[in-house]
Amino acid sequence: MIRVFIFACLLLLLSLPAFAQQFNAGVFGGVTASQVDGDSYSGFNKLGFTAGAFVNREIDNNIFGQIEIKYATRGVYKRPTDNDPTLYSSTYRYVEIPLSVHYLYDDKIKIEAGISPEVLISVRFSDQDGLIDPSKYPENRRFGLSVFGGLHYWFSTTMGMGIRYTYSAIPFRDPKEWNHPNYRGYFHNVLCLTASYKFKHP
C-alpha cells in the first residue's frame, strides 16, 4: 500500500505541467498528535507524521476546491507513571484522500473545511511487554470517513504552514456494548501541523 501511495504521488506530480494553467499544486509534510475517543485514555499523546500532495483550483472569487492524497499515522499512547507502570500504544496507518473547500484572504491566510475518505493499511498494538499478538487485535473498519477544518498561513508565494483538526465522522471501530448510551464507538481525534510547498500560486 505504501508503494501505491508513492506511485500516486509521483503520478500527481508528473501531471502538473498539463494543468499548470488551471491548477495550483504542491506537497506537504508534518507531525500529528492524536488520541481516540471511546477508550479509557485521554490526551493528544500519540505523535506521528503525515505527508502528501495537493491540487486545487479557484471556483469563485478567492474560494478554492482542493483534493489531496496523503499518508498519516494516528493512535494512542499511554506512558508509564510512578503509580501505574503499564504502557499502551496503538498505531493506525492510513492513506487518505481529503476533499476540501477553502477561502484565501489577501493571498496569505487560508481557512479550510472538508471531508476525508480513508483506507486503513496497517495497525499495531504494543504494551510494556512488547508487541501484542495480532490475533488479539480488535476488529477495525478498513474504510472510514473523517471531517476536518484548519487554518493555513502562506509566508511567501511558495512556502506556508498550517494546522488542521480532524475527527472521525463515523466510528472506525464498533462499541463493545451497543445498549450503553456512552458507547457510540471509537473515533480518531487528531491535530496536525504541516509545512507546505506550492509550485504555483493562485
Rosetta blueprint (number, residue, H / E / L):
1 M L
2 I H
3 R H
4 V H
5 F H
6 I H
7 F H
8 A H
9 C H
10 L H
11 L H
12 L H
13 L H
14 L H
15 S L
16 L H
17 P H
18 A H
19 F H
20 A L
21 Q L
22 Q L
23 F L
24 N E
25 A E
26 G E
27 V E
28 F E
29 G E
30 G E
31 V E
32 T E
33 A E
34 S E
35 Q E
36 V E
37 D E
38 G L
39 D L
40 S L
41 Y L
42 S L
43 G L
44 F L
45 N L
46 K E
47 L E
48 G E
49 F E
50 T E
51 A E
52 G E
53 A E
54 F E
55 V E
56 N E
57 R E
58 E E
59 I E
60 D E
61 N L
62 N L
63 I E
64 F E
65 G E
66 Q E
67 I E
68 E E
69 I E
70 K E
71 Y E
72 A E
73 T E
74 R E
75 G E
76 V E
77 Y E
78 K E
79 R L
80 P L
81 T L
82 D L
83 N L
84 D L
85 P L
86 T L
87 L L
88 Y E
89 S E
90 S E
91 T E
92 Y E
93 R E
94 Y E
95 V E
96 E E
97 I L
98 P L
99 L E
100 S E
101 V E
102 H E
103 Y E
104 L E
105 Y E
106 D L
107 D L
108 K L
109 I E
110 K E
111 I E
112 E E
113 A E
114 G E
115 I E
116 S E
117 P E
118 E E
119 V E
120 L E
121 I E
122 S E
123 V E
124 R E
125 F E
126 S E
127 D E
128 Q L
129 D L
130 G E
131 L E
132 I L
133 D L
134 P H
135 S H
136 K H
137 Y L
138 P L
139 E L
140 N L
141 R L
142 R L
143 F E
144 G E
145 L E
146 S E
147 V E
148 F E
149 G E
150 G E
151 L E
152 H E
153 Y E
154 W E
155 F L
156 S L
157 T L
158 T L
159 M E
160 G E
161 M E
162 G E
163 I E
164 R E
165 Y E
166 T E
167 Y E
168 S E
169 A L
170 I L
171 P L
172 F L
173 R E
174 D L
175 P L
176 K L
177 E L
178 W L
179 N L
180 H L
181 P L
182 N L
183 Y L
184 R L
185 G L
186 Y E
187 F E
188 H E
189 N E
190 V E
191 L E
192 C E
193 L E
194 T E
195 A E
196 S E
197 Y E
198 K E
199 F L
200 K L
201 H L
202 P L
